[in-house]
Each structure stands twice: as structure tokens, then as C-alpha cells.
């Protein structure tokens, strides 16, 4: 049985969308920016690397992340967390002490080196 070409294209499109949804996100480990996917870079200053977007402004970070201004014109999308939950091994859920969350997030916490 031959599947019409249009149906094959629809199935392929859904498969690609599903694969993209499983791609790298802010806070994932990386060795190169290519490992972070489209729109993100690999910050190698963090042990194991840290997929992020920089610079950022309020409302520009992907879901599950927040824009944090570290001063000296350095702003980064950081993975949001709640208490001890949501960070990969080697990172901790921290509140900004010398940084400012640019997004309107109550009790802003993000994954960073402890």
C-alpha cells in the first residue's frame, strides 16, 4: 500500500517537531555551542559547560529559564529551579546575591555553581 506523499510529509514534520522538543535546554551540560542547539551557546566557565543565551533581556529566555543580570553588561539565561529541585548534578539552586533577575519571578532561583 502506497502512502500519499502529503501524508508522508505530515508524519515527517511531526517527527521532527517531536525531536526538537527533546533537544538541549538552558542549564544542560555541554562541551561546545553546537551541543546546545539553535539559539544557545555553551558557557565553559561552568564545570561541565552550561547551555545558555547571552545577552538576554526580560522575557527573552526560553521556557524553564530566567534572565539574570550579573552586572558589567553580562546577562545570561539561567535554568529556573525550586529549592533543591531542577538542577543537574554539580549545580545548586541559588538565589541571586550579587545579580538581579530581570524577569518578574517571585523568589527567583536558578541553577548555578554553588
C-alpha positions as a Markdown table, in Angstrom:
| # | Residue | x | y | z |
|---|---|---|---|---|
| 1 | Unk | 0.0 | 0.0 | 0.0 |
| 2 | Unk | 1.4 | 3.4 | -1.0 |
| 3 | Unk | 1.1 | 6.2 | 1.4 |
| 4 | Unk | 0.4 | 9.6 | -0.3 |
| 5 | Unk | 3.4 | 11.9 | -0.4 |
| 6 | Unk | 1.5 | 14.6 | 1.5 |
| 7 | Unk | 0.8 | 12.2 | 4.4 |
| 8 | Unk | 4.5 | 11.2 | 4.5 |
| 9 | Unk | 5.4 | 14.9 | 4.8 |
| 10 | Unk | 3.0 | 15.4 | 7.6 |
| 11 | Unk | 4.3 | 12.4 | 9.5 |
| 12 | Unk | 7.9 | 13.6 | 8.9 |
| 13 | Unk | 7.1 | 17.1 | 10.1 |
| 14 | Unk | 5.6 | 15.8 | 13.4 |
| 15 | Unk | 8.6 | 13.5 | 13.9 |
| 16 | Unk | 11.0 | 16.5 | 13.5 |
| 17 | Unk | 8.9 | 18.6 | 15.9 |
| 18 | Unk | 9.0 | 15.9 | 18.5 |
| 19 | Unk | 12.7 | 15.5 | 18.2 |
| 20 | Unk | 13.2 | 19.3 | 18.5 |
| 21 | Unk | 11.2 | 19.3 | 21.8 |
| 22 | Unk | 13.7 | 16.8 | 23.2 |
| 23 | Unk | 16.7 | 19.0 | 22.3 |
| 24 | Unk | 19.1 | 20.7 | 24.6 |
| 25 | Unk | 17.7 | 23.3 | 27.1 |
| 26 | Unk | 19.1 | 26.1 | 29.2 |
| 27 | Unk | 21.2 | 24.6 | 32.0 |
| 28 | Unk | 22.2 | 21.4 | 30.2 |
| 29 | Unk | 25.8 | 20.3 | 30.2 |
| 30 | Unk | 27.9 | 20.9 | 27.0 |
| 31 | Unk | 31.3 | 20.9 | 25.5 |
| 32 | Unk | 30.6 | 23.1 | 22.5 |
| 33 | Unk | 27.9 | 25.6 | 21.5 |
| 34 | Unk | 26.9 | 23.1 | 18.8 |
| 35 | Unk | 25.8 | 20.7 | 21.5 |
| 36 | Unk | 23.4 | 23.4 | 22.8 |
| 37 | Unk | 21.3 | 23.7 | 19.7 |
| 38 | Unk | 19.8 | 26.7 | 17.9 |
| 39 | Unk | 19.9 | 30.0 | 19.8 |
| 40 | Unk | 22.0 | 28.8 | 22.7 |
| 41 | Unk | 25.7 | 28.9 | 23.5 |
| 42 | Unk | 27.9 | 26.8 | 25.7 |
| 43 | Unk | 29.4 | 28.6 | 28.7 |
| 44 | Unk | 32.5 | 26.7 | 29.5 |
| 45 | Unk | 33.2 | 28.8 | 32.7 |
| 46 | Unk | 30.8 | 26.4 | 34.4 |
| 47 | Unk | 32.2 | 22.9 | 35.1 |
| 48 | Unk | 30.7 | 20.6 | 32.6 |
| 49 | Unk | 29.5 | 23.5 | 30.5 |
| 50 | Unk | 26.2 | 25.3 | 30.7 |
| 51 | Unk | 23.9 | 25.8 | 27.7 |
| 52 | Unk | 22.6 | 29.4 | 27.9 |
| 53 | Unk | 21.6 | 32.5 | 25.9 |
| 54 | Unk | 23.6 | 35.7 | 26.3 |
| 55 | Unk | 23.0 | 38.6 | 26.4 |
| 56 | Unk | 19.3 | 38.4 | 27.4 |
| 57 | Unk | 16.6 | 40.8 | 28.4 |
| 58 | Unk | 13.4 | 40.3 | 30.4 |
| 59 | Unk | 11.1 | 37.9 | 28.7 |
| 60 | Unk | 13.7 | 36.7 | 26.1 |
| 61 | Unk | 14.7 | 33.4 | 27.7 |
| 62 | Unk | 13.3 | 30.0 | 26.8 |
| 63 | Unk | 10.7 | 28.3 | 29.0 |
| 64 | Unk | 12.0 | 27.0 | 32.3 |
| 65 | Unk | 14.7 | 29.7 | 32.4 |
| 66 | Unk | 15.1 | 33.2 | 33.7 |
| 67 | Unk | 17.2 | 36.2 | 32.5 |
| 68 | Unk | 19.7 | 37.1 | 35.2 |
| 69 | Unk | 21.8 | 40.3 | 35.1 |
| 70 | Unk | 25.2 | 39.7 | 36.7 |
| 71 | Unk | 26.4 | 43.3 | 36.2 |
| 72 | Unk | 29.1 | 44.7 | 33.9 |
| 73 | Unk | 26.7 | 44.2 | 31.0 |
| 74 | Unk | 26.6 | 40.4 | 31.5 |
| 75 | Unk | 23.2 | 38.9 | 31.4 |
| 76 | Unk | 22.5 | 35.2 | 30.9 |
| 77 | Unk | 19.5 | 32.9 | 30.7 |
| 78 | Unk | 19.7 | 30.5 | 33.7 |
| 79 | Unk | 17.7 | 27.4 | 34.4 |
| 80 | Unk | 14.9 | 28.1 | 36.9 |
| 81 | Unk | 14.7 | 25.8 | 40.0 |
| 82 | Unk | 12.7 | 25.5 | 43.1 |
| 83 | Unk | 14.7 | 24.8 | 46.3 |
| 84 | Unk | 16.9 | 21.8 | 45.6 |
| 85 | Unk | 14.8 | 20.6 | 42.6 |
| 86 | Unk | 15.5 | 21.0 | 38.9 |
| 87 | Unk | 19.3 | 21.3 | 38.7 |
| 88 | Unk | 21.7 | 18.8 | 37.2 |
| 89 | Unk | 24.5 | 17.2 | 39.3 |
| 90 | Unk | 27.2 | 19.6 | 40.2 |
| 91 | Unk | 24.9 | 22.7 | 40.2 |
| 92 | Unk | 22.8 | 24.1 | 43.1 |
| 93 | Unk | 19.6 | 26.1 | 43.2 |
| 94 | Unk | 20.6 | 29.6 | 44.3 |
| 95 | Unk | 19.0 | 33.0 | 44.9 |
| 96 | Unk | 20.8 | 35.9 | 43.3 |
| 97 | Unk | 23.0 | 37.7 | 45.8 |
| 98 | Unk | 25.0 | 39.9 | 43.5 |
| 99 | Unk | 22.8 | 39.5 | 40.5 |
| 100 | Unk | 19.3 | 40.6 | 39.5 |
| 101 | Unk | 16.5 | 38.6 | 37.9 |
| 102 | Unk | 15.2 | 40.7 | 35.0 |
| 103 | Unk | 12.1 | 38.6 | 34.7 |
| 104 | Unk | 9.2 | 39.1 | 37.1 |
| 105 | Unk | 9.6 | 35.9 | 39.0 |
| 106 | Unk | 8.7 | 35.7 | 42.6 |
| 107 | Unk | 11.5 | 34.3 | 44.7 |
| 108 | Unk | 13.8 | 34.0 | 41.6 |
| 109 | Unk | 16.1 | 30.9 | 42.0 |
| 110 | Unk | 18.3 | 29.4 | 39.3 |
| 111 | Unk | 20.8 | 26.6 | 38.8 |
| 112 | Unk | 24.5 | 27.7 | 39.2 |
| 113 | Unk | 27.8 | 26.6 | 40.6 |
| 114 | Unk | 27.4 | 26.6 | 44.5 |
